[in-house]
Amino acid sequence: MLALFSVLSNAQTRFEQAKKTASENSELILLNFSGSDWCIPCIKLHKNIIETETFKQLLADHILEYVNADFPRSKKNQPSAEIKKENELLADQYNPKGIFPYTILLNSEGKLLKTWEGLPSEDAIAFSNKIRSFYQKK
């Protein structure tokens, strides 16, 4: 564990960068655990929420930093070794039960604000509005 931590401390990870940017811009962080090539609810979440203009507007409005910790099964879809290692460490910290999809809303310090286990029941507009309401409360 110490060896893994020392390797990551030398490289700026996506999550560390998201926290830094979120802190600088007073944004929230959305961390999503997915299986992009095997988990049907994950695929639906990305298609029906994450890839919509409504969700993308949260990013454009500097309300949210988005990090996807993807765990594909197919060899052709595997992320780089560094991304894979970061995803595993994020899963150890934030998703120890291995739920897919699992989506976590955090403040810029990494404090948990809300979680969604499985495919959210909301559509893209309601999902995005829920995030906006947390943003306005901060």
N, C-alpha and C positions, 0 to 999 in steps of 0.2 A: 504494500500500500504506500509506503514512504517513497519507494522508487517511482511509482506512478505519479505521486503528487509532485515530486521533484521534476519529472519530465514535463508535466503540465505547467508548473510554475515558470518554466523558461519560455513557454510559448503562450501567446494570448489566445485563449479559446474563444469560440463563438459566444458562449454564455458569459464569460468575463467581459467580452466586448459589449454585449447587450446590456449588462449591468452598468458598465461605464457610461455608455451612451444614454441609457435610461436615467441615470443619475444626473448627467449633464443637462438633459433636456426635460427633466421632470416627467418621464414617461413610465408606463407600466411594462412588464415583461410577460409574454405569453409563451410558455414552454409546452410543447406538444410531443408526446411519445406516440410514434406510429410505426406500423409495419406496411410500408407503401406498396409492397407487391404480393401481400398475402392476407392482409386484414381488411375485409370488406367494409366494416364500419369506419376504419381509418381512411380508406379510399373515398367513401361517401363524405366524410368530414372535410377532407381537402377539396373535393369537387364542389360541395354544396355550401361551404362556409369559407375556408381559407383562400380559395382561388376566386372568390367573388369580388366585385368592385366595392361592395359595401365594406368588406373586411379590409381590403387594400387601402381604403380611405383612412382607416385607423392608423396605418403606417404613414401615409402621406400627411396626415394631420399631426404627426409626432405625439400620438397618444400611446403608442405601443411599439415595443421591440419584439420581434417574433423569432423564436428558435425552435427548430424541428429536430428532435432526436429520433432519427429513423433507424429501424431495425429490419431491413429487407432480408429475405431468405435467399433469393437468387444471387448467384455469384456475380452476374453481370451488373447487378444493381448495388453492389457493396460500396460503401463510402471509403474514403482514404483511411489509412491506419490511424491517423491522428483524430479524425472525426469519429471513427468507431470507438476509440479509447475514451474520448470525451463523452459520447453517448452512453457508454457503459458506466462511467463515473456519475453522470447525471441521473441515470436510472437507479444506481445504488443509493443516491441521496434523496431523490424525489419520487421514485416509482419502484420501491423495493418489492411490491407485490406483482410487478410485471403486467399491469393492466394495459390493454390496447383497445382503442385509443385512450389516452389519459392526457388531459389538458389542464394546465395549472396557470393561474393568473397570480403574478407576484408584483410587489412594489419594487422600486429600484434597488432596495437593500436586500432583496431576496425573501422578504416576508410573504408568506402565503396569504392570499386574499380570497381565492375561490378555486375549486376544482370541478372538473367534469369527468366522470368515469364513463367510458363508452362514448357512443355517439350522442352529442348534445340533442335534447329534444327541441331546442329553439331552431328557427331558421336563421339565415345569415344576418338579417336585420335585427332580430331580437337578441341574438348572440352578441353582435357588435354594440347594440344599445346597452346591454348589460355591462360590457367592458367600459363604455363611455360613462356609465353611472358610477362605476368604481373610480374612474379617473377624476370625475368632478368632485367626489367625496374627499380625495386626498388632500 
